[in-house]
């Protein structure tokens, strides 16, 4: 992509490197964040003037926005606020949703953190309102959960595991079971509470993960938390921008992002960086996956910054945090102030590097209608999900088995009947109908890597099916079963694993729930970092 100024229909940055700074006189609601000085052509150095941050209005056709999941930080901050004696009054002003949630025990809780793109707290007179409202100052209708994180908090062992669910992940949405992007689950509810419940139910049905508590954060809450901790220090080795979210960082080295700049950074899914040699803007193609990686980096830094403020019991900072979040935060009705106090105390001194993050194995695909989506590699995702299920590595759940059922029994309609029964048991099953030629044997075919899923299905079908490896199967349908006349039925509970399974003349191992490959993630390790690491300091550099 060449270094060409954006057209008049898009957002106008404060300046393009190597060009004279420009102002958009028709947009008085926009302001430049940071120094108004112009960095030298081609970029700025650490010794040069402070950077220009700018919030610019995204194009009308732009995607809905995403915010980083900082719910755990908010909870810790509220917990400290409660200890300080101020929390009770403001705690009662927080919006509460009555949701059907699983009970927790042993100090282990799964929090669903949702970044809502609601603009309900933004008025036309607010600074930077043009980044969120249309040209007439109107709000976009509806809202979506464009940031979805599951955070498993173990206060006894003092561990935090975090998993982000990409907004474009293609899954069955509850209660209908119709496949859609996961971020639409929240939008389909008749109100925010109904949308939240739909998302909770979808995560439970599709991934076997129970949710114990719910936290929803909107624009104003995100900005308020950032400003309450004094901004977030990030390191930029290159000049970067996102003309959709309005993030323009033309300073390099350590830079402190205030609430507005941090929100534009967190929303960025069309990031570009300036190649210092060619002076051309290069696009980061990772889109939402890259944004998730950068958000994880931001959240680690936010947690460290919060501990600096709250760990020293800075009451002014605590007051600012609670005041800025209480009116723009939603919690489930079962989350008590006692829970928050306990959480805050348990994780006092906890650093961002101690968060264990887990990236889901996904791949890009297209729907029949031509829409770009992400699909889950269900077999490879099992050990990530097991962390949040509280199950041993190697455990295989029916939700990880994506199977197509065909019928060669000679009895019409058998594929539909079996497929429906498997779905009732949690399998991702669909019928492909009857085949012309009947046969006696029931045959299960599977892609390499889906052995455990195929074996679970075999045991669910009574244990007599033949197993065949098939490298020609698609990743979106890694297991198929052809029912033969010898098929007797679907069991309520699968047979227990055996030592070996006969596979068309070969022998393949079958594992129990307590065995199998273990995904080892060290504290602070990201299992897969995707995209441009904008904001990450090099080794030996600490930004404050």
C-alpha positions as CSV (number, residue, x, y, z in Angstrom):
1,X,0.0,0.0,0.0
2,X,1.5,3.3,-1.0
3,X,1.9,6.3,1.3
4,X,-1.0,8.2,-0.1
5,X,-3.2,10.5,2.0
6,X,-6.6,9.1,2.6
7,X,-9.5,10.3,0.4
8,X,-11.9,12.9,1.6
9,X,-14.5,10.3,2.4
10,X,-12.3,8.6,5.1
11,X,-10.7,9.8,8.3
12,X,-8.0,12.4,8.1
13,X,-4.9,11.8,10.2
14,X,-3.0,14.7,11.8
15,X,-0.2,14.2,9.2
16,X,1.4,11.7,7.0
17,X,5.2,11.2,7.4
18,X,7.1,13.4,4.9
19,X,4.1,15.6,4.3
20,X,2.8,18.9,5.7
21,X,0.4,18.5,8.6
22,X,-3.2,19.1,7.7
23,X,-6.2,20.0,9.7
24,X,-9.8,19.1,9.1
25,X,-11.6,22.3,9.9
26,X,-15.0,20.7,9.3
27,X,-14.5,18.4,12.3
28,X,-14.4,20.5,15.4
29,X,-15.3,17.6,17.6
30,X,-11.9,15.9,16.9
31,X,-8.8,16.7,18.7
32,X,-5.1,15.7,18.6
33,X,-4.0,13.8,21.7
34,X,-0.5,14.6,22.9
35,X,1.9,17.2,21.7
36,X,0.8,19.5,18.8
37,X,4.3,19.7,17.5
38,X,5.1,18.1,14.2
39,X,7.6,15.3,14.2
40,X,10.3,15.4,11.5
41,X,9.5,14.1,8.1
42,X,9.6,10.4,7.8
43,X,8.9,9.8,11.5
44,X,10.0,10.8,15.0
45,X,12.8,9.6,17.2
46,X,12.9,9.0,20.8
47,X,14.6,12.3,21.3
48,X,12.1,14.2,19.2
49,X,8.8,15.8,20.1
50,X,6.0,13.8,21.7
51,X,3.8,11.8,19.4
52,X,0.5,12.8,17.9
53,X,-2.4,10.5,18.8
54,X,-5.6,11.1,17.0
55,X,-9.1,9.7,17.2
56,X,-10.7,10.0,13.8
57,X,-14.1,8.9,12.7
58,X,-14.1,5.4,11.1
59,X,-15.7,5.0,7.7
60,X,-19.5,4.4,7.8
61,X,-19.0,1.0,6.2
62,X,-16.5,-0.1,8.8
63,X,-16.9,-3.1,11.0
64,X,-18.3,-2.9,14.5
65,X,-15.6,-2.2,17.0
66,X,-13.8,-4.3,19.6
67,X,-12.4,-3.5,23.0
68,X,-9.8,-5.3,25.1
69,X,-11.1,-7.5,27.9
70,X,-9.9,-5.8,31.1
71,X,-12.5,-7.2,33.3
72,X,-10.2,-8.9,35.7
73,X,-8.3,-5.7,36.2
74,X,-11.6,-3.9,36.9
75,X,-12.6,-6.5,39.4
76,X,-9.3,-6.3,41.2
77,X,-9.7,-2.5,41.3
78,X,-13.2,-2.7,42.6
79,X,-12.1,-5.2,45.2
80,X,-9.4,-2.7,46.5
81,X,-12.0,0.1,46.4
82,X,-14.2,-2.0,48.6
83,X,-11.4,-2.6,51.0
84,X,-10.8,1.2,51.1
85,X,-14.3,1.7,52.3
86,X,-15.6,3.5,49.2
87,X,-16.8,0.5,47.2
88,X,-20.2,-0.2,48.7
89,X,-21.9,3.0,47.6
90,X,-20.6,2.8,44.0
91,X,-21.0,-1.0,43.8
92,X,-24.7,-0.5,44.2
93,X,-24.8,1.8,41.2
94,X,-23.3,-0.8,38.8
95,X,-25.8,-2.4,36.4
96,X,-26.6,-6.0,37.3
97,X,-28.0,-8.7,35.0
98,X,-29.8,-11.7,36.4
99,X,-28.3,-14.6,34.4
100,X,-28.3,-18.4,34.6
101,X,-24.8,-19.2,35.6
102,X,-23.0,-22.2,37.0
103,X,-22.0,-22.3,40.7
104,X,-18.2,-22.4,41.4
105,X,-16.2,-24.0,44.2
106,X,-12.7,-24.3,45.4
107,X,-11.8,-20.7,44.5
108,X,-11.8,-21.5,40.8
109,X,-14.1,-19.3,38.7
110,X,-14.6,-18.7,34.9
111,X,-15.4,-15.1,34.1
112,X,-16.9,-14.3,30.7
113,X,-15.5,-10.8,29.8
114,X,-17.5,-9.1,27.0
115,X,-16.5,-5.8,25.3
116,X,-19.8,-4.3,24.2
117,X,-19.7,-1.8,21.4
118,X,-22.7,0.1,22.8
119,X,-22.4,3.9,22.4
120,X,-25.2,4.6,24.9
121,X,-22.7,6.5,27.2
122,X,-21.4,8.8,24.5
123,X,-23.0,12.2,23.6
124,X,-22.4,14.4,20.7
125,X,-20.7,17.0,22.9
126,X,-18.1,14.6,24.2
127,X,-14.5,14.9,23.1
128,X,-13.7,12.5,20.2
129,X,-17.4,11.7,19.8
130,X,-16.9,11.6,16.1
131,X,-14.9,8.4,16.5
132,X,-18.1,6.6,17.6
133,X,-21.1,8.5,16.2
134,X,-22.2,9.2,12.6
135,X,-22.0,12.6,10.9
136,X,-25.3,13.6,12.5
137,X,-24.2,12.6,16.0
138,X,-26.4,9.6,16.1
139,X,-25.5,6.3,17.7
140,X,-25.4,3.1,15.8
141,X,-28.3,0.8,16.7
142,X,-27.7,-2.4,18.6
143,X,-24.5,-3.8,20.0
144,X,-22.3,-6.8,19.6
145,X,-19.8,-8.6,21.7
146,X,-16.8,-8.0,19.6
147,X,-14.4,-8.9,22.4
148,X,-15.1,-12.2,24.0
149,X,-12.6,-13.6,26.6
150,X,-12.9,-16.4,29.1
151,X,-10.7,-15.9,32.1
152,X,-10.2,-18.7,34.6
153,X,-9.2,-17.4,38.0
154,X,-7.8,-19.7,40.6
155,X,-7.4,-17.6,43.8
156,X,-6.1,-20.6,45.8
157,X,-3.2,-21.3,43.4
158,X,-3.0,-17.7,42.2
159,X,-3.2,-18.4,38.5
160,X,-5.1,-16.6,35.7
161,X,-5.7,-18.4,32.4
162,X,-7.0,-16.4,29.5
163,X,-8.6,-17.4,26.2
164,X,-9.9,-15.1,23.5
165,X,-12.7,-16.2,21.2
166,X,-12.3,-14.5,17.8
167,X,-15.4,-12.5,16.8
168,X,-15.6,-14.2,13.4
169,X,-15.5,-17.8,14.8
170,X,-18.2,-19.8,13.0
171,X,-20.2,-21.8,15.5
172,X,-23.8,-22.9,16.2
173,X,-25.6,-20.2,18.1
174,X,-28.0,-21.2,20.9
175,X,-30.8,-22.0,21.2
176,X,-31.5,-22.5,17.5
177,X,-28.2,-24.2,16.7
178,X,-28.0,-22.2,13.4
179,X,-24.3,-21.5,12.5
180,X,-23.2,-17.9,12.6
181,X,-20.3,-15.7,13.8
182,X,-20.0,-16.0,17.6
183,X,-20.2,-12.3,18.1
184,X,-23.8,-12.3,16.8
185,X,-24.9,-14.3,19.8
186,X,-24.9,-11.2,21.9
187,X,-26.7,-9.1,19.2
188,X,-29.6,-11.6,18.8
189,X,-31.0,-11.0,22.3
190,X,-34.1,-8.9,22.8
191,X,-32.0,-6.9,25.4
192,X,-28.4,-7.0,26.8
193,X,-29.2,-9.5,29.4
194,X,-30.9,-11.9,26.9
195,X,-27.9,-11.4,24.6
196,X,-25.5,-12.2,27.4
197,X,-27.4,-15.4,28.3
198,X,-27.4,-16.4,24.7
199,X,-23.6,-16.0,24.5
200,X,-23.1,-17.9,27.8
201,X,-25.3,-20.8,26.6
202,X,-23.5,-20.9,23.2
203,X,-20.1,-21.2,24.9
204,X,-21.4,-23.9,27.1
205,X,-23.0,-25.9,24.3
206,X,-20.2,-25.5,21.7
207,X,-17.1,-25.8,23.9
208,X,-18.3,-27.5,27.1
209,X,-17.1,-24.5,29.2
210,X,-19.2,-23.4,32.2
211,X,-19.4,-19.7,33.0
212,X,-19.5,-18.6,36.7
213,X,-19.5,-14.8,36.4
214,X,-20.2,-12.2,33.7
215,X,-18.6,-8.8,33.1
216,X,-19.5,-6.4,30.4
217,X,-17.4,-3.3,29.6
218,X,-18.4,-0.5,27.2
219,X,-16.4,2.4,25.7
220,X,-16.6,4.8,28.6
221,X,-15.6,2.2,31.1
222,X,-12.6,1.2,29.1
223,X,-11.4,4.7,28.7
224,X,-12.1,5.5,32.4
225,X,-9.9,2.5,33.6
226,X,-7.1,3.6,31.4
227,X,-7.1,7.2,32.6
228,X,-7.6,6.2,36.2
229,X,-4.2,4.3,36.2
230,X,-2.5,7.3,34.5
231,X,-2.4,5.9,31.0
232,X,-0.7,2.8,29.6
233,X,2.9,2.8,28.5
234,X,3.6,1.0,25.2
235,X,6.7,0.7,23.0
236,X,6.5,1.4,19.3
237,X,9.5,0.5,17.1
238,X,7.8,1.7,14.0
239,X,5.2,4.3,13.1
240,X,1.7,2.6,13.0
241,X,-1.8,3.7,12.1
242,X,-5.3,2.3,11.7
243,X,-7.5,4.5,9.6
244,X,-10.6,2.6,10.6
245,X,-10.3,2.8,14.4
246,X,-8.6,6.2,14.3
247,X,-5.3,5.2,15.8
248,X,-2.3,7.2,14.6
249,X,1.0,6.6,16.3
250,X,3.8,8.6,14.6
251,X,6.0,8.6,17.6
252,X,8.5,5.8,18.3
253,X,10.0,4.4,21.5
254,X,8.1,4.5,24.8
255,X,4.7,6.3,24.5
256,X,1.9,6.6,27.1
257,X,-1.6,6.0,25.7
258,X,-4.4,7.8,27.5
259,X,-8.0,6.5,27.4
260,X,-8.8,7.8,23.9
261,X,-5.6,6.6,22.3
262,X,-5.8,3.3,24.1
263,X,-9.3,2.7,22.9
264,X,-8.3,3.4,19.3
265,X,-5.4,1.0,19.7
266,X,-7.6,-1.7,21.2
267,X,-10.1,-1.4,18.4
268,X,-7.5,-1.7,15.7
269,X,-8.0,-4.6,13.3
270,X,-6.7,-2.9,10.1
271,X,-3.2,-2.0,11.4
272,X,-0.5,-0.6,9.1
273,X,3.1,0.1,9.8
274,X,5.5,2.4,7.9
275,X,8.4,0.7,6.3
276,X,11.4,2.9,7.2
277,X,13.2,2.0,3.9
278,X,10.5,2.3,1.3
279,X,8.4,4.8,3.2
280,X,5.4,2.7,2.2
281,X,2.5,1.7,4.6
282,X,2.4,-2.1,5.0
283,X,-0.9,-3.7,6.1
284,X,-0.9,-6.3,8.8
285,X,-3.1,-9.1,7.3
286,X,-3.8,-10.8,10.6
287,X,-6.9,-8.6,11.2
288,X,-8.8,-9.9,14.3
289,X,-6.2,-12.5,15.3
290,X,-3.5,-9.8,15.4
291,X,-5.8,-7.5,17.4
292,X,-6.3,-10.3,20.0
293,X,-2.5,-10.6,20.3
294,X,-2.1,-6.9,20.8
295,X,-5.0,-6.8,23.3
296,X,-3.3,-9.5,25.3
297,X,-0.1,-7.4,25.5
298,X,-2.2,-4.4,26.5
299,X,-4.0,-6.3,29.2
300,X,-0.7,-7.5,30.7
301,X,0.6,-3.9,30.8
302,X,-2.7,-2.7,32.2
303,X,-2.6,-5.2,35.0
304,X,0.9,-4.1,36.0
305,X,-0.1,-0.5,35.9
306,X,-3.2,-1.3,38.0
307,X,-1.1,-3.1,40.6
308,X,1.2,-0.1,40.9
309,X,-1.7,2.1,41.6
310,X,-3.9,-0.1,43.7
311,X,-1.2,-2.1,45.4
312,X,0.0,1.1,47.1
313,X,-3.6,1.9,48.1
314,X,-3.6,5.1,46.0
315,X,-7.1,6.2,47.1
316,X,-7.3,8.9,44.6
317,X,-6.7,6.4,41.8
318,X,-9.2,4.0,43.3
319,X,-11.8,6.7,43.5
320,X,-11.2,7.7,39.9
321,X,-11.4,4.0,38.8
322,X,-14.6,3.2,40.5
323,X,-16.2,6.5,39.5
324,X,-15.4,6.0,35.9
325,X,-16.5,2.4,35.7
326,X,-19.6,2.1,37.9
327,X,-22.0,3.7,35.5
328,X,-20.5,1.9,32.4
329,X,-20.1,-1.6,33.7
330,X,-22.4,-4.6,33.9
331,X,-21.9,-7.5,36.3
332,X,-24.0,-10.6,37.0
333,X,-26.2,-10.3,40.0
334,X,-24.5,-13.2,41.8
335,X,-21.1,-11.4,41.9
336,X,-21.0,-9.9,45.4
337,X,-18.8,-7.2,46.8
338,X,-17.4,-9.9,49.1
339,X,-16.3,-11.8,45.9
340,X,-14.5,-8.7,44.7
341,X,-12.8,-8.0,47.9
342,X,-11.5,-11.6,48.1
343,X,-10.4,-11.4,44.5
344,X,-8.5,-8.2,45.0
345,X,-6.8,-9.5,48.1
346,X,-5.8,-12.8,46.5
347,X,-4.1,-11.2,43.5
348,X,-2.4,-8.3,45.2
349,X,1.0,-8.1,43.6
350,X,0.1,-10.3,40.7
351,X,1.9,-9.2,37.5
352,X,0.8,-9.2,33.9
353,X,3.6,-11.7,33.0
354,X,1.9,-14.3,35.2
355,X,-1.2,-14.4,33.1
356,X,-1.2,-17.6,31.0
357,X,-2.7,-17.0,27.6
358,X,-4.0,-19.6,25.2
359,X,-4.6,-19.1,21.5
360,X,-7.3,-21.2,19.8
361,X,-6.2,-23.1,16.6
362,X,-8.4,-21.6,13.9
363,X,-8.2,-21.3,10.1
364,X,-9.8,-19.0,7.5
365,X,-12.7,-20.2,5.5
366,X,-15.6,-18.9,3.4
367,X,-19.4,-19.5,3.9
368,X,-21.5,-20.7,1.0
369,X,-22.5,-17.0,0.6
370,X,-18.9,-15.9,0.2
371,X,-18.5,-14.4,3.7
372,X,-15.0,-14.6,5.3
373,X,-15.1,-16.5,8.6
374,X,-12.8,-18.4,11.0
375,X,-13.4,-22.1,11.8
376,X,-12.1,-24.0,14.8
377,X,-9.7,-26.9,14.5
378,X,-11.8,-28.8,17.1
379,X,-9.4,-31.7,17.7
380,X,-6.4,-29.4,18.3
381,X,-8.5,-27.1,20.5
382,X,-9.5,-29.7,23.1
383,X,-6.5,-29.3,25.4
384,X,-7.0,-25.5,25.4
385,X,-10.7,-26.0,26.3
386,X,-9.8,-28.6,29.0
387,X,-7.9,-25.9,30.9
388,X,-11.2,-23.9,31.2
389,X,-13.3,-27.0,31.8
390,X,-11.0,-28.1,34.7
391,X,-10.4,-31.4,33.0
392,X,-7.1,-33.3,32.5
393,X,-5.2,-32.9,29.3
394,X,-6.2,-35.5,26.7
395,X,-9.9,-35.5,27.7
396,X,-12.1,-35.6,24.6
397,X,-15.6,-34.1,24.7
398,X,-18.5,-34.7,22.2
399,X,-18.5,-30.9,21.4
400,X,-15.1,-31.5,19.7
401,X,-16.5,-34.1,17.3
402,X,-17.6,-32.5,14.0
403,X,-19.3,-35.4,12.1
404,X,-21.3,-36.0,8.9
405,X,-23.7,-38.9,9.0
406,X,-24.6,-40.9,5.9
407,X,-27.0,-43.9,5.8
408,X,-26.3,-47.2,4.0
409,X,-28.5,-49.4,6.3
410,X,-31.3,-49.7,3.7
411,X,-33.7,-48.1,6.1
412,X,-34.6,-44.6,4.9
413,X,-34.2,-41.6,7.3
414,X,-31.6,-43.4,9.5
415,X,-29.0,-40.7,9.0
416,X,-31.3,-37.9,10.2
417,X,-32.3,-39.9,13.2
418,X,-28.8,-40.7,14.3
419,X,-27.5,-37.2,13.6
420,X,-30.3,-35.7,15.7
421,X,-29.5,-38.1,18.6
422,X,-25.8,-37.2,18.4
423,X,-26.6,-33.5,18.5
424,X,-28.6,-34.2,21.7
425,X,-25.5,-35.7,23.2
426,X,-23.3,-32.7,22.3
427,X,-21.8,-33.8,19.0
428,X,-21.5,-31.3,16.1
429,X,-23.4,-33.5,13.8
430,X,-25.3,-33.2,10.5
431,X,-27.0,-35.6,8.2
432,X,-25.9,-36.1,4.5
433,X,-28.8,-38.4,3.8
434,X,-29.2,-41.9,2.3
435,X,-26.8,-43.6,-0.1
436,X,-28.0,-45.7,-3.0
437,X,-26.0,-48.9,-2.2
438,X,-26.5,-50.5,1.2
439,X,-23.8,-52.2,3.1
440,X,-23.4,-54.2,6.3
441,X,-20.4,-52.5,8.0
442,X,-20.5,-49.1,9.7
443,X,-17.4,-47.2,8.7
444,X,-15.9,-44.1,10.4
445,X,-13.4,-42.1,8.4
446,X,-11.4,-39.2,9.9
447,X,-8.6,-36.8,9.1
448,X,-5.2,-37.4,10.7
449,X,-5.2,-35.7,14.0
450,X,-8.8,-36.5,14.8
451,X,-8.2,-40.0,16.0
452,X,-9.5,-39.4,19.5
453,X,-12.7,-37.8,18.2
454,X,-13.3,-40.7,15.8
455,X,-12.7,-43.2,18.6
456,X,-15.2,-41.4,20.9
457,X,-17.8,-41.6,18.2
458,X,-17.0,-45.3,17.6
459,X,-17.6,-46.0,21.3
460,X,-20.8,-43.9,21.3
461,X,-22.1,-46.0,18.4
462,X,-21.5,-49.3,20.3
463,X,-17.8,-50.0,19.4
464,X,-18.3,-52.1,16.2
465,X,-17.5,-49.5,13.5
466,X,-14.5,-49.8,11.3
467,X,-12.0,-46.9,11.5
468,X,-10.3,-45.5,8.4
469,X,-7.9,-42.7,8.0
470,X,-8.9,-40.4,5.1
471,X,-6.6,-37.5,4.2
472,X,-9.1,-36.3,1.6
473,X,-11.6,-35.1,4.1
474,X,-12.1,-31.3,4.6
475,X,-11.0,-29.6,7.8
476,X,-14.6,-28.4,8.2
477,X,-15.8,-32.0,8.3
478,X,-12.9,-34.0,9.8
479,X,-15.1,-37.1,10.7
480,X,-17.7,-39.0,8.7
481,X,-19.7,-42.1,9.5
482,X,-21.5,-44.3,7.0
483,X,-24.1,-46.4,8.9
484,X,-24.3,-50.0,7.8
485,X,-27.1,-52.6,8.4
486,X,-25.1,-54.0,11.4
487,X,-25.6,-50.7,13.2
488,X,-27.6,-51.2,16.4
489,X,-28.0,-47.7,17.9
490,X,-26.5,-44.7,19.7
491,X,-25.6,-45.4,23.3
492,X,-26.5,-42.9,26.1
493,X,-22.9,-43.2,27.4
494,X,-19.9,-44.1,25.3
495,X,-18.1,-47.4,26.0
496,X,-14.9,-47.0,28.0
497,X,-11.7,-46.6,26.0
498,X,-9.9,-49.8,25.1
499,X,-6.1,-50.3,24.7
500,X,-6.3,-50.6,20.9
501,X,-8.8,-49.9,18.1
502,X,-8.9,-51.9,14.9
503,X,-8.5,-49.5,11.9
504,X,-8.8,-51.3,8.5
505,X,-6.0,-53.7,9.2
506,X,-3.9,-51.3,11.2
507,X,-3.7,-50.5,14.9
508,X,-4.2,-47.1,16.3
509,X,-4.0,-46.1,20.0
510,X,-7.0,-45.1,22.0
511,X,-6.4,-42.9,25.0
512,X,-8.3,-42.4,28.3
513,X,-9.2,-39.0,29.7
514,X,-6.1,-38.9,31.8
515,X,-3.6,-39.5,29.0
516,X,-2.6,-38.0,25.7
517,X,-0.6,-35.0,24.6
518,X,-0.3,-32.2,27.1
519,X,-0.1,-28.5,26.0
520,X,2.4,-26.9,28.3
521,X,2.2,-23.2,28.6
522,X,4.6,-21.4,30.9
523,X,3.5,-18.3,32.8
524,X,3.4,-15.3,30.5
525,X,3.8,-17.4,27.4
526,X,1.4,-16.7,24.4
527,X,0.8,-20.0,22.7
528,X,0.5,-18.3,19.3
529,X,1.3,-14.6,18.7
530,X,-0.2,-13.4,15.5
531,X,0.3,-10.1,13.6
532,X,2.4,-7.0,14.2
533,X,3.6,-6.7,17.8
534,X,2.9,-3.0,17.9
535,X,3.4,-1.8,21.5
536,X,5.8,-4.5,22.8
537,X,9.1,-3.3,24.3
538,X,12.3,-5.0,23.3
539,X,14.2,-7.0,25.9
540,X,15.9,-4.8,28.4
541,X,13.5,-1.8,27.8
542,X,10.9,-0.9,30.4
543,X,8.4,1.8,29.6
544,X,6.8,3.7,32.5
